[in-house]
Amino acid sequence: MAWRVVHLRTCTLQHNTKLCARPAHCASQQALTLPCTIHRSASCWRSPSGFQQMLTASRDDVQPVADVTMAPASAADLDCDCNWIANMIRTWLDEEWAPLEAHQQLGQAAANAYRKCRKEGQEDMGSLVLGLASELLTFNYRETFTDAFEVSNKVVEMLMMRSGVEVCCTTSADKARLERFSSQGSQQG
């Protein structure tokens, strides 16, 4: 049987434990070794702390997450979104690390990738995060302390938060940054 490492995290927003598809974005996580395929059989992995029961129960009780989609955007709305994304990514990285020119360049690259994905008709967040990551793979991340997948996840998280969707594993800094940008936008408009 093949084994892999799966990260278990506690979701602070929903106050429950789930398997995390994005362990780098979770504040509280621990590695847990599980078989690649989990079956209800005698050969199934056993845990002294009862994780198998939790995994079996959660697998049966989990409802599919509804697709989160974006409405088609006009050219003006797309320009506005791209400008917002470029500034949010730059600000996020500047606040996380230190202000760098590379952060501004990465913000602009994320905005350009977003524009391309949206023009190709990608409107659901799942396709968007994969499309953004694919487009951002060519960026030189040496000075940014991040990667294409972290940036694409952050873009989608911020878009969802801005749309009022509850997003798991975000920080108070993410919420404060979004509120700060929202208030600046309403003061300008």
N, C-alpha and C positions, 0 to 999 in steps of 0.2 A: 504494500500500500504506500503511495506517495504521500509525503507530509509537506506542509507549508506553514509559514507563520502568518497568523491572522491577528490583527490588533483589536483588542477589546477596549471600548471606551465608555465612559459615563457621560451621557448627554446632559449638560447642565440646564438646558432649556426645558427638556421633557422629563428630567429626573428619572431616567431609566437606563438600562444597559442594553447596548446594541452592538452588532458587529459593524465596524467602521470601514467604509470603502476608501476613506481619505485620512489615514492615521496622522499625517503631518499636520492636519488642521485641528486636531483635538487636543485640548489642554490636558486632560487626564487620560492616559492610555497605558496599557501594559501588553506585552507580547504574550500570546497564547498559541501553543502548537496544536493544530487540529489536522485530522486527515483531510486530503483534498476533497473527498466526497464523504458527506456525513449521511449515513443511512440508519434507520431504526433496525439494527440487527445486533446479534451477539458480538460481532466484530467491531461494533461502533466504539469510538474512543470514549473512555470513562474518565471522569474527573472526580477527585475526592471532594471538591467543593461544590459539586452539583451543577457545574456549567452545562453538562449535557442536557439536563432537564430544562434549564433555561433556554438553551439553543433549540431544543425540540419544541418547547412551548412557543417560543417567539416565532419559529418558522411556521407554525400552524396558525398563529394569531395575527401575523403581520398582514396588513392590507396593502395592496399596491399603492405606491405614491402616485397621486394624480400628476399628469404632465403639466409642467408650468411652461406656458408659451407666451410669447410676446406678440403684440398686435403688429401688423405690418406698419412700417414707419415711412413717413414722407421724407423727401430729401432734407428738408429743414430739421425734422426731428432726428434723423440719422446724424446730421452734422452736430446737433446739440448733444446727442448721446456720445458721440465719439470724443468731443471736447471734454465732456464730463468724465468719461472713462480715462482719458489721458491724464487729467488732473488728479483723479482719485488714485490711480496707480502710483503716480509720482509722489503724491502726499503720503500714501500708505508706506511706501518704501523709505521715503525721507524720514518719516516719524519712527519707523521700525529700526532703521540703521543710522544713517546720517545723510544730509542732503548731498546728492551726487548728480552730475550731468547724466550719467548712465540711467538714472531713475527716470529722468524726463524723456530720454530716448526710448526706454522700455514702455513708458506710458503711451507715447506716440505710436510705437509698434503695436501695442495692444489695441489702441483705437483703430489703427489701420486694419488689423486682423478682424476686429469686430465689424467694421464696415464691409470687408470682403465677405465674411460669413453671412451677414444680413442680406447683402445683395444677391448671394447665392440661394437665398430663401430659407436659411436656418432660423427658425423661430422658437423651437423648443429648447429649453435650457440644457438638456442632455446632449443634443447635437451641437449646440453652441459651445459648450465647454470643450468638447473633443475637437471641433473645428478651430477654436482659438488656440488650443495647445498645439495642434498640427501646424498652424500658421506661424506660431511663435518659436518653433524649434530651431529656426535658423539664427535667432538673435544670439549675440555673444553675451552670456550671463556672468562672465568672469567677475565683474565689479559689483554685481547686484545682489549676491548672496541669495538667489532664488532660482527658479527654473520655469519652463513653459507651463508646466502643469499647475504649479502653485499660482502663477499669475492668472491663468485661465479660470481656475476655481475662484480666485478672488474677484475677478470681473463678474462672473455669474452670481456669486454671493451678493455682491454690492447691487447688482441690477435687481435681484430678487428682493433684497431688503428695501430698496427704493420703491419697489412695487407693492410693499406691504406684506410680502410672504415671510412667514416665520422661518428663519434659517438656523439650523443647528450649528453649534461649534463656532459661533462668532463671538467676538470679545466686546467688552464695553468700549474699547478704543474704536472698534469698527462702527459701533452705533453712534458714538460721539462724532466721529469723522463724517458720517452720513448726515447727521443732524446739522453739523456745521456747514457742510456744502449745501444742504437744502435751504438753510436760512439765508445763505449768501445769494442763492439763486432767486429766492422770493424777494429779496431786497433789491436785486438788480432788475427784476421783471416788473 
